[in-house]
């Protein structure tokens, strides 16, 4: 993993665990807030009822209308999708 970017781990019941390296930005749009997470973003944990967009050099993922939980710490972003 390039130490200048973020590692993303996504877990859902259908796909299991997926991991992505070299992520530059993560946008979370939830019912109560809108976040843009980039390298060295503060540690944070929360609930998502909304969408998550994950962008890197070769990765472009979009999860719409999801409910789940996330944690970002030390440039590792974990997302657990409930539905």
PyMOL Python script that loads the backbone (N, CA, C, O; Angstrom):
from pymol import cmd

cmd.read_pdbstr("""\
ATOM      1  N   UNK A   1       0.848  -1.184   0.000  1.00  0.00           N
ATOM      2  CA  UNK A   1       0.000   0.000   0.000  1.00  0.00           C
ATOM      3  C   UNK A   1       0.884   1.234   0.000  1.00  0.00           C
ATOM      4  O   UNK A   1       1.868   1.294   0.738  1.00  0.00           O
ATOM      5  N   UNK A   2       0.548   2.202  -0.808  1.00  0.00           N
ATOM      6  CA  UNK A   2       1.238   3.483  -0.825  1.00  0.00           C
ATOM      7  C   UNK A   2       0.918   4.198   0.480  1.00  0.00           C
ATOM      8  O   UNK A   2      -0.249   4.437   0.790  1.00  0.00           O
ATOM      9  N   UNK A   3       1.953   4.540   1.249  1.00  0.00           N
ATOM     10  CA  UNK A   3       1.723   5.130   2.569  1.00  0.00           C
ATOM     11  C   UNK A   3       1.081   6.502   2.501  1.00  0.00           C
ATOM     12  O   UNK A   3       0.690   7.048   3.532  1.00  0.00           O
ATOM     13  N   UNK A   4       0.964   7.070   1.312  1.00  0.00           N
ATOM     14  CA  UNK A   4       0.361   8.392   1.198  1.00  0.00           C
ATOM     15  C   UNK A   4      -1.158   8.320   0.976  1.00  0.00           C
ATOM     16  O   UNK A   4      -1.807   9.354   0.823  1.00  0.00           O
ATOM     17  N   UNK A   5      -1.721   7.117   0.959  1.00  0.00           N
ATOM     18  CA  UNK A   5      -3.150   6.981   0.697  1.00  0.00           C
ATOM     19  C   UNK A   5      -3.824   6.086   1.730  1.00  0.00           C
ATOM     20  O   UNK A   5      -3.196   5.654   2.697  1.00  0.00           O
ATOM     21  N   UNK A   6      -5.107   5.814   1.514  1.00  0.00           N
ATOM     22  CA  UNK A   6      -5.946   5.113   2.477  1.00  0.00           C
ATOM     23  C   UNK A   6      -6.190   3.666   2.019  1.00  0.00           C
ATOM     24  O   UNK A   6      -6.284   3.386   0.824  1.00  0.00           O
ATOM     25  N   UNK A   7      -6.290   2.768   2.988  1.00  0.00           N
ATOM     26  CA  UNK A   7      -6.718   1.397   2.725  1.00  0.00           C
ATOM     27  C   UNK A   7      -8.186   1.304   3.130  1.00  0.00           C
ATOM     28  O   UNK A   7      -8.574   1.824   4.177  1.00  0.00           O
ATOM     29  N   UNK A   8      -8.999   0.649   2.313  1.00  0.00           N
ATOM     30  CA  UNK A   8     -10.434   0.512   2.587  1.00  0.00           C
ATOM     31  C   UNK A   8     -10.773  -0.970   2.703  1.00  0.00           C
ATOM     32  O   UNK A   8     -10.362  -1.783   1.876  1.00  0.00           O
ATOM     33  N   UNK A   9     -11.530  -1.303   3.747  1.00  0.00           N
ATOM     34  CA  UNK A   9     -12.075  -2.646   3.933  1.00  0.00           C
ATOM     35  C   UNK A   9     -13.585  -2.527   4.004  1.00  0.00           C
ATOM     36  O   UNK A   9     -14.116  -1.757   4.804  1.00  0.00           O
ATOM     37  N   UNK A  10     -14.285  -3.295   3.160  1.00  0.00           N
ATOM     38  CA  UNK A  10     -15.748  -3.255   3.121  1.00  0.00           C
ATOM     39  C   UNK A  10     -16.268  -4.667   3.374  1.00  0.00           C
ATOM     40  O   UNK A  10     -15.843  -5.629   2.734  1.00  0.00           O
ATOM     41  N   UNK A  11     -17.194  -4.765   4.321  1.00  0.00           N
ATOM     42  CA  UNK A  11     -17.803  -6.063   4.615  1.00  0.00           C
ATOM     43  C   UNK A  11     -19.310  -5.960   4.456  1.00  0.00           C
ATOM     44  O   UNK A  11     -19.950  -5.080   5.030  1.00  0.00           O
ATOM     45  N   UNK A  12     -19.869  -6.874   3.667  1.00  0.00           N
ATOM     46  CA  UNK A  12     -21.326  -7.022   3.611  1.00  0.00           C
ATOM     47  C   UNK A  12     -21.645  -8.515   3.519  1.00  0.00           C
ATOM     48  O   UNK A  12     -20.785  -9.320   3.161  1.00  0.00           O
ATOM     49  N   UNK A  13     -22.862  -8.869   3.837  1.00  0.00           N
ATOM     50  CA  UNK A  13     -23.252 -10.272   3.914  1.00  0.00           C
ATOM     51  C   UNK A  13     -23.251 -10.959   2.546  1.00  0.00           C
ATOM     52  O   UNK A  13     -23.059 -12.173   2.477  1.00  0.00           O
ATOM     53  N   UNK A  14     -23.460 -10.218   1.463  1.00  0.00           N
ATOM     54  CA  UNK A  14     -23.503 -10.812   0.129  1.00  0.00           C
ATOM     55  C   UNK A  14     -22.117 -11.046  -0.454  1.00  0.00           C
ATOM     56  O   UNK A  14     -21.853 -12.108  -1.017  1.00  0.00           O
ATOM     57  N   UNK A  15     -21.218 -10.054  -0.323  1.00  0.00           N
ATOM     58  CA  UNK A  15     -19.895 -10.121  -0.949  1.00  0.00           C
ATOM     59  C   UNK A  15     -18.792 -10.575  -0.002  1.00  0.00           C
ATOM     60  O   UNK A  15     -17.703 -10.933  -0.451  1.00  0.00           O
ATOM     61  N   UNK A  16     -19.056 -10.564   1.291  1.00  0.00           N
ATOM     62  CA  UNK A  16     -18.010 -10.870   2.255  1.00  0.00           C
ATOM     63  C   UNK A  16     -17.088  -9.670   2.418  1.00  0.00           C
ATOM     64  O   UNK A  16     -17.546  -8.528   2.395  1.00  0.00           O
ATOM     65  N   UNK A  17     -15.798  -9.922   2.583  1.00  0.00           N
ATOM     66  CA  UNK A  17     -14.818  -8.857   2.795  1.00  0.00           C
ATOM     67  C   UNK A  17     -14.127  -8.502   1.485  1.00  0.00           C
ATOM     68  O   UNK A  17     -13.631  -9.378   0.778  1.00  0.00           O
ATOM     69  N   UNK A  18     -14.099  -7.200   1.166  1.00  0.00           N
ATOM     70  CA  UNK A  18     -13.357  -6.678   0.013  1.00  0.00           C
ATOM     71  C   UNK A  18     -12.384  -5.634   0.531  1.00  0.00           C
ATOM     72  O   UNK A  18     -12.724  -4.848   1.415  1.00  0.00           O
ATOM     73  N   UNK A  19     -11.164  -5.622  -0.020  1.00  0.00           N
ATOM     74  CA  UNK A  19     -10.152  -4.653   0.398  1.00  0.00           C
ATOM     75  C   UNK A  19      -9.625  -3.902  -0.811  1.00  0.00           C
ATOM     76  O   UNK A  19      -9.460  -4.470  -1.891  1.00  0.00           O
ATOM     77  N   UNK A  20      -9.363  -2.618  -0.615  1.00  0.00           N
ATOM     78  CA  UNK A  20      -8.867  -1.743  -1.674  1.00  0.00           C
ATOM     79  C   UNK A  20      -7.737  -0.892  -1.118  1.00  0.00           C
ATOM     80  O   UNK A  20      -7.837  -0.361  -0.012  1.00  0.00           O
ATOM     81  N   UNK A  21      -6.669  -0.764  -1.880  1.00  0.00           N
ATOM     82  CA  UNK A  21      -5.528   0.067  -1.500  1.00  0.00           C
ATOM     83  C   UNK A  21      -5.468   1.297  -2.394  1.00  0.00           C
ATOM     84  O   UNK A  21      -6.138   1.373  -3.424  1.00  0.00           O
ATOM     85  N   UNK A  22      -4.656   2.249  -1.980  1.00  0.00           N
ATOM     86  CA  UNK A  22      -4.376   3.448  -2.775  1.00  0.00           C
ATOM     87  C   UNK A  22      -5.627   4.291  -3.024  1.00  0.00           C
ATOM     88  O   UNK A  22      -5.827   4.800  -4.127  1.00  0.00           O
ATOM     89  N   UNK A  23      -6.469   4.436  -1.997  1.00  0.00           N
ATOM     90  CA  UNK A  23      -7.680   5.246  -2.086  1.00  0.00           C
ATOM     91  C   UNK A  23      -7.343   6.671  -1.678  1.00  0.00           C
ATOM     92  O   UNK A  23      -6.652   6.897  -0.684  1.00  0.00           O
ATOM     93  N   UNK A  24      -7.835   7.626  -2.451  1.00  0.00           N
ATOM     94  CA  UNK A  24      -7.528   9.031  -2.196  1.00  0.00           C
ATOM     95  C   UNK A  24      -8.628   9.745  -1.406  1.00  0.00           C
ATOM     96  O   UNK A  24      -8.327  10.552  -0.526  1.00  0.00           O
ATOM     97  N   UNK A  25      -9.900   9.456  -1.709  1.00  0.00           N
ATOM     98  CA  UNK A  25     -10.999  10.126  -1.008  1.00  0.00           C
ATOM     99  C   UNK A  25     -12.156   9.162  -0.749  1.00  0.00           C
ATOM    100  O   UNK A  25     -12.400   8.225  -1.508  1.00  0.00           O
ATOM    101  N   UNK A  26     -12.856   9.430   0.352  1.00  0.00           N
ATOM    102  CA  UNK A  26     -14.074   8.711   0.695  1.00  0.00           C
ATOM    103  C   UNK A  26     -15.109   9.769   1.059  1.00  0.00           C
ATOM    104  O   UNK A  26     -14.898  10.549   1.987  1.00  0.00           O
ATOM    105  N   UNK A  27     -16.217   9.801   0.340  1.00  0.00           N
ATOM    106  CA  UNK A  27     -17.295  10.752   0.643  1.00  0.00           C
ATOM    107  C   UNK A  27     -18.456   9.977   1.246  1.00  0.00           C
ATOM    108  O   UNK A  27     -18.936   8.992   0.686  1.00  0.00           O
ATOM    109  N   UNK A  28     -18.892  10.455   2.408  1.00  0.00           N
ATOM    110  CA  UNK A  28     -20.041   9.867   3.099  1.00  0.00           C
ATOM    111  C   UNK A  28     -21.143  10.914   3.141  1.00  0.00           C
ATOM    112  O   UNK A  28     -20.951  12.016   3.655  1.00  0.00           O
ATOM    113  N   UNK A  29     -22.296  10.557   2.595  1.00  0.00           N
ATOM    114  CA  UNK A  29     -23.477  11.413   2.681  1.00  0.00           C
ATOM    115  C   UNK A  29     -24.521  10.609   3.437  1.00  0.00           C
ATOM    116  O   UNK A  29     -25.067   9.633   2.923  1.00  0.00           O
ATOM    117  N   UNK A  30     -24.791  11.036   4.672  1.00  0.00           N
ATOM    118  CA  UNK A  30     -25.733  10.332   5.519  1.00  0.00           C
ATOM    119  C   UNK A  30     -26.890  11.262   5.854  1.00  0.00           C
ATOM    120  O   UNK A  30     -26.900  12.426   5.453  1.00  0.00           O
ATOM    121  N   UNK A  31     -27.856  10.745   6.584  1.00  0.00           N
ATOM    122  CA  UNK A  31     -29.052  11.540   6.861  1.00  0.00           C
ATOM    123  C   UNK A  31     -28.744  12.795   7.670  1.00  0.00           C
ATOM    124  O   UNK A  31     -29.470  13.784   7.564  1.00  0.00           O
ATOM    125  N   UNK A  32     -27.674  12.779   8.482  1.00  0.00           N
ATOM    126  CA  UNK A  32     -27.385  13.918   9.353  1.00  0.00           C
ATOM    127  C   UNK A  32     -26.117  14.690   9.001  1.00  0.00           C
ATOM    128  O   UNK A  32     -25.883  15.756   9.570  1.00  0.00           O
ATOM    129  N   UNK A  33     -25.289  14.188   8.079  1.00  0.00           N
ATOM    130  CA  UNK A  33     -24.013  14.859   7.812  1.00  0.00           C
ATOM    131  C   UNK A  33     -23.456  14.474   6.445  1.00  0.00           C
ATOM    132  O   UNK A  33     -23.933  13.541   5.799  1.00  0.00           O
ATOM    133  N   UNK A  34     -22.431  15.220   6.022  1.00  0.00           N
ATOM    134  CA  UNK A  34     -21.728  15.018   4.763  1.00  0.00           C
ATOM    135  C   UNK A  34     -20.236  15.121   5.069  1.00  0.00           C
ATOM    136  O   UNK A  34     -19.772  16.181   5.489  1.00  0.00           O
ATOM    137  N   UNK A  35     -19.467  14.032   4.866  1.00  0.00           N
ATOM    138  CA  UNK A  35     -18.044  14.014   5.183  1.00  0.00           C
ATOM    139  C   UNK A  35     -17.205  13.724   3.949  1.00  0.00           C
ATOM    140  O   UNK A  35     -17.633  12.991   3.057  1.00  0.00           O
ATOM    141  N   UNK A  36     -16.016  14.299   3.899  1.00  0.00           N
ATOM    142  CA  UNK A  36     -15.011  13.938   2.905  1.00  0.00           C
ATOM    143  C   UNK A  36     -13.780  13.501   3.687  1.00  0.00           C
ATOM    144  O   UNK A  36     -13.139  14.316   4.350  1.00  0.00           O
ATOM    145  N   UNK A  37     -13.454  12.229   3.612  1.00  0.00           N
ATOM    146  CA  UNK A  37     -12.317  11.676   4.341  1.00  0.00           C
ATOM    147  C   UNK A  37     -11.140  11.549   3.387  1.00  0.00           C
ATOM    148  O   UNK A  37     -11.261  10.964   2.311  1.00  0.00           O
ATOM    149  N   UNK A  38     -10.007  12.099   3.789  1.00  0.00           N
ATOM    150  CA  UNK A  38      -8.770  12.029   3.012  1.00  0.00           C
ATOM    151  C   UNK A  38      -7.658  11.538   3.929  1.00  0.00           C
ATOM    152  O   UNK A  38      -7.880  11.324   5.121  1.00  0.00           O
ATOM    153  N   UNK A  39      -6.472  11.360   3.381  1.00  0.00           N
ATOM    154  CA  UNK A  39      -5.316  10.888   4.140  1.00  0.00           C
ATOM    155  C   UNK A  39      -5.155  11.689   5.432  1.00  0.00           C
ATOM    156  O   UNK A  39      -5.329  12.907   5.446  1.00  0.00           O
ATOM    157  N   UNK A  40      -4.822  10.990   6.509  1.00  0.00           N
ATOM    158  CA  UNK A  40      -4.564  11.571   7.823  1.00  0.00           C
ATOM    159  C   UNK A  40      -5.779  12.254   8.441  1.00  0.00           C
ATOM    160  O   UNK A  40      -5.628  13.106   9.316  1.00  0.00           O
ATOM    161  N   UNK A  41      -6.988  11.890   7.994  1.00  0.00           N
ATOM    162  CA  UNK A  41      -8.205  12.401   8.609  1.00  0.00           C
ATOM    163  C   UNK A  41      -8.274  11.876  10.040  1.00  0.00           C
ATOM    164  O   UNK A  41      -7.794  10.779  10.326  1.00  0.00           O
ATOM    165  N   UNK A  42      -8.854  12.637  10.913  1.00  0.00           N
ATOM    166  CA  UNK A  42      -8.921  12.257  12.334  1.00  0.00           C
ATOM    167  C   UNK A  42      -9.650  10.924  12.504  1.00  0.00           C
ATOM    168  O   UNK A  42     -10.485  10.564  11.674  1.00  0.00           O
ATOM    169  N   UNK A  43      -9.337  10.189  13.578  1.00  0.00           N
ATOM    170  CA  UNK A  43     -10.084   8.951  13.860  1.00  0.00           C
ATOM    171  C   UNK A  43     -11.563   9.278  14.058  1.00  0.00           C
ATOM    172  O   UNK A  43     -11.916  10.240  14.740  1.00  0.00           O
ATOM    173  N   UNK A  44     -12.404   8.471  13.458  1.00  0.00           N
ATOM    174  CA  UNK A  44     -13.844   8.737  13.514  1.00  0.00           C
ATOM    175  C   UNK A  44     -14.594   7.415  13.380  1.00  0.00           C
ATOM    176  O   UNK A  44     -14.138   6.485  12.715  1.00  0.00           O
ATOM    177  N   UNK A  45     -15.737   7.359  14.020  1.00  0.00           N
ATOM    178  CA  UNK A  45     -16.606   6.188  13.939  1.00  0.00           C
ATOM    179  C   UNK A  45     -18.033   6.699  13.843  1.00  0.00           C
ATOM    180  O   UNK A  45     -18.367   7.715  14.453  1.00  0.00           O
ATOM    181  N   UNK A  46     -18.885   6.007  13.081  1.00  0.00           N
ATOM    182  CA  UNK A  46     -20.254   6.486  12.958  1.00  0.00           C
ATOM    183  C   UNK A  46     -21.158   5.527  12.219  1.00  0.00           C
ATOM    184  O   UNK A  46     -20.747   4.457  11.770  1.00  0.00           O
ATOM    185  N   UNK A  47     -22.395   5.945  12.110  1.00  0.00           N
ATOM    186  CA  UNK A  47     -23.430   5.181  11.412  1.00  0.00           C
ATOM    187  C   UNK A  47     -23.751   5.883  10.100  1.00  0.00           C
ATOM    188  O   UNK A  47     -23.770   7.112  10.031  1.00  0.00           O
ATOM    189  N   UNK A  48     -24.002   5.101   9.068  1.00  0.00           N
ATOM    190  CA  UNK A  48     -24.367   5.646   7.758  1.00  0.00           C
ATOM    191  C   UNK A  48     -25.781   5.208   7.417  1.00  0.00           C
ATOM    192  O   UNK A  48     -26.112   4.025   7.488  1.00  0.00           O
ATOM    193  N   UNK A  49     -26.602   6.168   7.051  1.00  0.00           N
ATOM    194  CA  UNK A  49     -27.887   5.916   6.405  1.00  0.00           C
ATOM    195  C   UNK A  49     -27.865   6.840   5.199  1.00  0.00           C
ATOM    196  O   UNK A  49     -28.285   7.994   5.282  1.00  0.00           O
ATOM    197  N   UNK A  50     -27.376   6.327   4.082  1.00  0.00           N
ATOM    198  CA  UNK A  50     -27.185   7.175   2.903  1.00  0.00           C
ATOM    199  C   UNK A  50     -26.265   6.516   1.901  1.00  0.00           C
ATOM    200  O   UNK A  50     -26.511   5.387   1.474  1.00  0.00           O
ATOM    201  N   UNK A  51     -25.177   7.231   1.512  1.00  0.00           N
ATOM    202  CA  UNK A  51     -24.300   6.715   0.461  1.00  0.00           C
ATOM    203  C   UNK A  51     -22.833   6.935   0.806  1.00  0.00           C
ATOM    204  O   UNK A  51     -22.477   7.802   1.604  1.00  0.00           O
ATOM    205  N   UNK A  52     -21.984   6.106   0.166  1.00  0.00           N
ATOM    206  CA  UNK A  52     -20.538   6.204   0.316  1.00  0.00           C
ATOM    207  C   UNK A  52     -19.926   6.107  -1.074  1.00  0.00           C
ATOM    208  O   UNK A  52     -20.243   5.190  -1.833  1.00  0.00           O
ATOM    209  N   UNK A  53     -19.048   7.051  -1.410  1.00  0.00           N
ATOM    210  CA  UNK A  53     -18.296   7.023  -2.670  1.00  0.00           C
ATOM    211  C   UNK A  53     -16.820   6.912  -2.327  1.00  0.00           C
ATOM    212  O   UNK A  53     -16.309   7.658  -1.492  1.00  0.00           O
ATOM    213  N   UNK A  54     -16.133   5.971  -2.983  1.00  0.00           N
ATOM    214  CA  UNK A  54     -14.723   5.693  -2.710  1.00  0.00           C
ATOM    215  C   UNK A  54     -13.957   5.853  -4.008  1.00  0.00           C
ATOM    216  O   UNK A  54     -14.267   5.208  -5.010  1.00  0.00           O
ATOM    217  N   UNK A  55     -12.939   6.731  -3.985  1.00  0.00           N
ATOM    218  CA  UNK A  55     -12.206   7.031  -5.218  1.00  0.00           C
ATOM    219  C   UNK A  55     -10.705   6.882  -5.010  1.00  0.00           C
ATOM    220  O   UNK A  55     -10.149   7.349  -4.016  1.00  0.00           O
ATOM    221  N   UNK A  56     -10.062   6.222  -5.967  1.00  0.00           N
ATOM    222  CA  UNK A  56      -8.615   6.070  -5.992  1.00  0.00           C
ATOM    223  C   UNK A  56      -8.133   6.175  -7.425  1.00  0.00           C
ATOM    224  O   UNK A  56      -8.906   6.506  -8.324  1.00  0.00           O
ATOM    225  N   UNK A  57      -6.853   5.892  -7.639  1.00  0.00           N
ATOM    226  CA  UNK A  57      -6.296   5.948  -8.995  1.00  0.00           C
ATOM    227  C   UNK A  57      -7.008   4.975  -9.926  1.00  0.00           C
ATOM    228  O   UNK A  57      -7.335   5.326 -11.059  1.00  0.00           O
ATOM    229  N   UNK A  58      -7.249   3.755  -9.455  1.00  0.00           N
ATOM    230  CA  UNK A  58      -7.883   2.735 -10.294  1.00  0.00           C
ATOM    231  C   UNK A  58      -9.201   2.234  -9.711  1.00  0.00           C
ATOM    232  O   UNK A  58      -9.806   1.311 -10.258  1.00  0.00           O
ATOM    233  N   UNK A  59      -9.648   2.823  -8.621  1.00  0.00           N
ATOM    234  CA  UNK A  59     -10.865   2.381  -7.934  1.00  0.00           C
ATOM    235  C   UNK A  59     -11.896   3.492  -7.931  1.00  0.00           C
ATOM    236  O   UNK A  59     -11.585   4.637  -7.601  1.00  0.00           O
ATOM    237  N   UNK A  60     -13.125   3.153  -8.299  1.00  0.00           N
ATOM    238  CA  UNK A  60     -14.236   4.105  -8.257  1.00  0.00           C
ATOM    239  C   UNK A  60     -15.483   3.320  -7.844  1.00  0.00           C
ATOM    240  O   UNK A  60     -16.149   2.707  -8.678  1.00  0.00           O
ATOM    241  N   UNK A  61     -15.787   3.350  -6.544  1.00  0.00           N
ATOM    242  CA  UNK A  61     -16.911   2.589  -6.001  1.00  0.00           C
ATOM    243  C   UNK A  61     -17.987   3.528  -5.489  1.00  0.00           C
ATOM    244  O   UNK A  61     -17.692   4.612  -4.986  1.00  0.00           O
ATOM    245  N   UNK A  62     -19.231   3.109  -5.620  1.00  0.00           N
ATOM    246  CA  UNK A  62     -20.338   3.901  -5.109  1.00  0.00           C
ATOM    247  C   UNK A  62     -21.372   2.969  -4.484  1.00  0.00           C
ATOM    248  O   UNK A  62     -21.865   2.044  -5.129  1.00  0.00           O
ATOM    249  N   UNK A  63     -21.687   3.227  -3.233  1.00  0.00           N
ATOM    250  CA  UNK A  63     -22.709   2.478  -2.510  1.00  0.00           C
ATOM    251  C   UNK A  63     -23.834   3.444  -2.190  1.00  0.00           C
ATOM    252  O   UNK A  63     -23.631   4.399  -1.440  1.00  0.00           O
ATOM    253  N   UNK A  64     -25.009   3.217  -2.739  1.00  0.00           N
ATOM    254  CA  UNK A  64     -26.164   4.098  -2.554  1.00  0.00           C
ATOM    255  C   UNK A  64     -27.206   3.431  -1.673  1.00  0.00           C
ATOM    256  O   UNK A  64     -27.349   2.208  -1.674  1.00  0.00           O
ATOM    257  N   UNK A  65     -27.932   4.249  -0.922  1.00  0.00           N
ATOM    258  CA  UNK A  65     -29.049   3.772  -0.095  1.00  0.00           C
ATOM    259  C   UNK A  65     -28.642   2.604   0.802  1.00  0.00           C
ATOM    260  O   UNK A  65     -29.292   1.559   0.822  1.00  0.00           O
ATOM    261  N   UNK A  66     -27.550   2.807   1.541  1.00  0.00           N
ATOM    262  CA  UNK A  66     -27.100   1.759   2.449  1.00  0.00           C
ATOM    263  C   UNK A  66     -27.331   2.171   3.896  1.00  0.00           C
ATOM    264  O   UNK A  66     -27.505   3.346   4.219  1.00  0.00           O
ATOM    265  N   UNK A  67     -27.325   1.169   4.739  1.00  0.00           N
ATOM    266  CA  UNK A  67     -27.339   1.391   6.175  1.00  0.00           C
ATOM    267  C   UNK A  67     -26.181   0.570   6.730  1.00  0.00           C
ATOM    268  O   UNK A  67     -26.046  -0.614   6.421  1.00  0.00           O
ATOM    269  N   UNK A  68     -25.350   1.202   7.546  1.00  0.00           N
ATOM    270  CA  UNK A  68     -24.214   0.485   8.079  1.00  0.00           C
ATOM    271  C   UNK A  68     -23.414   1.335   9.044  1.00  0.00           C
ATOM    272  O   UNK A  68     -23.883   2.364   9.531  1.00  0.00           O
ATOM    273  N   UNK A  69     -22.198   0.887   9.311  1.00  0.00           N
ATOM    274  CA  UNK A  69     -21.317   1.559  10.252  1.00  0.00           C
ATOM    275  C   UNK A  69     -19.927   1.680   9.641  1.00  0.00           C
ATOM    276  O   UNK A  69     -19.528   0.857   8.817  1.00  0.00           O
ATOM    277  N   UNK A  70     -19.190   2.719  10.054  1.00  0.00           N
ATOM    278  CA  UNK A  70     -17.833   2.909   9.543  1.00  0.00           C
ATOM    279  C   UNK A  70     -16.905   3.320  10.674  1.00  0.00           C
ATOM    280  O   UNK A  70     -17.326   3.830  11.712  1.00  0.00           O
ATOM    281  N   UNK A  71     -15.616   3.075  10.424  1.00  0.00           N
ATOM    282  CA  UNK A  71     -14.578   3.525  11.331  1.00  0.00           C
ATOM    283  C   UNK A  71     -13.367   3.901  10.488  1.00  0.00           C
ATOM    284  O   UNK A  71     -12.970   3.150   9.597  1.00  0.00           O
ATOM    285  N   UNK A  72     -12.788   5.048  10.764  1.00  0.00           N
ATOM    286  CA  UNK A  72     -11.562   5.477  10.100  1.00  0.00           C
ATOM    287  C   UNK A  72     -10.513   5.720  11.180  1.00  0.00           C
ATOM    288  O   UNK A  72     -10.741   6.481  12.120  1.00  0.00           O
ATOM    289  N   UNK A  73      -9.356   5.060  11.035  1.00  0.00           N
ATOM    290  CA  UNK A  73      -8.283   5.225  12.003  1.00  0.00           C
ATOM    291  C   UNK A  73      -6.955   4.876  11.332  1.00  0.00           C
ATOM    292  O   UNK A  73      -6.828   3.811  10.728  1.00  0.00           O
ATOM    293  N   UNK A  74      -5.968   5.761  11.432  1.00  0.00           N
ATOM    294  CA  UNK A  74      -4.623   5.544  10.897  1.00  0.00           C
ATOM    295  C   UNK A  74      -4.639   5.165   9.421  1.00  0.00           C
ATOM    296  O   UNK A  74      -3.952   4.233   9.003  1.00  0.00           O
ATOM    297  N   UNK A  75      -5.428   5.895   8.635  1.00  0.00           N
ATOM    298  CA  UNK A  75      -5.532   5.719   7.180  1.00  0.00           C
ATOM    299  C   UNK A  75      -6.063   4.348   6.760  1.00  0.00           C
ATOM    300  O   UNK A  75      -5.760   3.863   5.670  1.00  0.00           O
ATOM    301  N   UNK A  76      -6.855   3.731   7.633  1.00  0.00           N
ATOM    302  CA  UNK A  76      -7.584   2.514   7.290  1.00  0.00           C
ATOM    303  C   UNK A  76      -9.061   2.799   7.552  1.00  0.00           C
ATOM    304  O   UNK A  76      -9.450   3.126   8.673  1.00  0.00           O
ATOM    305  N   UNK A  77      -9.884   2.672   6.499  1.00  0.00           N
ATOM    306  CA  UNK A  77     -11.307   2.938   6.578  1.00  0.00           C
ATOM    307  C   UNK A  77     -12.041   1.605   6.511  1.00  0.00           C
ATOM    308  O   UNK A  77     -11.885   0.859   5.545  1.00  0.00           O
ATOM    309  N   UNK A  78     -12.834   1.303   7.522  1.00  0.00           N
ATOM    310  CA  UNK A  78     -13.627   0.079   7.583  1.00  0.00           C
ATOM    311  C   UNK A  78     -15.095   0.424   7.442  1.00  0.00           C
ATOM    312  O   UNK A  78     -15.594   1.329   8.112  1.00  0.00           O
ATOM    313  N   UNK A  79     -15.794  -0.300   6.563  1.00  0.00           N
ATOM    314  CA  UNK A  79     -17.223  -0.095   6.344  1.00  0.00           C
ATOM    315  C   UNK A  79     -17.924  -1.434   6.475  1.00  0.00           C
ATOM    316  O   UNK A  79     -17.572  -2.393   5.788  1.00  0.00           O
ATOM    317  N   UNK A  80     -18.932  -1.505   7.369  1.00  0.00           N
ATOM    318  CA  UNK A  80     -19.746  -2.706   7.517  1.00  0.00           C
ATOM    319  C   UNK A  80     -21.164  -2.350   7.095  1.00  0.00           C
ATOM    320  O   UNK A  80     -21.823  -1.524   7.725  1.00  0.00           O
ATOM    321  N   UNK A  81     -21.620  -2.978   6.031  1.00  0.00           N
ATOM    322  CA  UNK A  81     -22.935  -2.681   5.461  1.00  0.00           C
ATOM    323  C   UNK A  81     -23.960  -3.669   5.999  1.00  0.00           C
ATOM    324  O   UNK A  81     -23.802  -4.884   5.878  1.00  0.00           O
ATOM    325  N   UNK A  82     -25.020  -3.119   6.597  1.00  0.00           N
ATOM    326  CA  UNK A  82     -26.112  -3.950   7.108  1.00  0.00           C
ATOM    327  C   UNK A  82     -27.091  -4.315   6.003  1.00  0.00           C
ATOM    328  O   UNK A  82     -27.480  -5.476   5.871  1.00  0.00           O
ATOM    329  N   UNK A  83     -27.490  -3.322   5.205  1.00  0.00           N
ATOM    330  CA  UNK A  83     -28.472  -3.557   4.136  1.00  0.00           C
ATOM    331  C   UNK A  83     -28.210  -2.648   2.973  1.00  0.00           C
ATOM    332  O   UNK A  83     -28.932  -2.696   1.977  1.00  0.00           O
TER     333      UNK A  83
END
""", "prot")
cmd.dss("prot")
cmd.show_as("cartoon", "prot")
cmd.util.cbc("prot")
cmd.orient("prot")
